[in-house]
Amino acid sequence: MILKNLDDLVLDSQSVARTHSMHCKELIDADQLSKAIEYCRDQGIDPPQCSLTASSVNADKLRTTAKGMLSDEAWWTKRLKTKTLRDYENRHIKSGNVTNIISDKMVEYMKKR
């Protein structure tokens, strides 16, 4: 997988953002926020932080915000990109391909952006 172009890896990972957001929306619409959070974790993404049991105005606001994030395709797209870049760089580090702080491929990718 290290041989695959980093741009392609990012695009591949982001291509499923809509699927993840729609799945979470379905769970949230079925009043299963906890399952949507669990699903997010299962994808290797840190879910938005909120209490599922607290009853306060702030807790309600955080749950509402979390629901919005989990069902937002752009939120998933950003996090999937970040995860892909981190995983890519970690694989390079573990394989000994990083001679400086970050790999040459990552520097090249960042310069394009």
HELIX and SHEET records of a PDB file:
HELIX    1   1 LEU A    6  GLN A   14  1                                   9    
HELIX    2   2 ALA A   17  ASP A   29  1                                  13    
HELIX    3   3 LEU A   33  ASP A   42  1                                  10    
HELIX    4   4 VAL A   57  LEU A   70  1                                  14    
HELIX    5   5 GLU A   73  LYS A   94  1                                  22    
HELIX    6   6 ASP A  104  LYS A  112  1                                   9    
END                                                                             
